[in-house]
Amino acid sequence: MPANDLSLSIHSPVLIYSFLTAYGLLTILMLMYVRAKFRSAAKTLNLLQAEWQSARSTHESFVGAAHEQLSKLTAPKPASALPQPNTAANFDIRNHVIAMAKQGIAPPEIARSCGVTEGEVEIVLGIIRLQRRSDTDRQERLDQKDR
């Protein structure tokens, strides 16, 4: 009897075609799933490439700015070649730098006018900004205590 059952299923085209149809549908569904996964992976890859390019350009601009700032600084002179600091002259130069900055003159022009490096001008202006900020913070704390 089992031989007859097997021969019946082999000779029944409806049963064979329905199995083939189910197999074909499963294959198509599997291919559609794989295609969808590849599409989402491609979108993610494109997004990551765009972010990478953005990060690279930002990094290059930071490096360029750092190189520019480093080029403004000069190599330190040997200790024996350094003149004894003239305190009065340093305060005069500092005050002159501050006055020119208040007039809106650019740091390179201030450096040429005062005979110092652009880096030194930036340092003086940075110190002044920090002093103003700390004075403002101190005043705000005093005002809060008074309330």
PyMOL commands that set and color helices and strands:
alter all, ss='L'
color gray80, all
select helices_A, chain A and resi 2-11+13-72+87-102+107-114+118-146
alter helices_A, ss='H'
color red, helices_A
deselect
rebuild
show_as cartoon
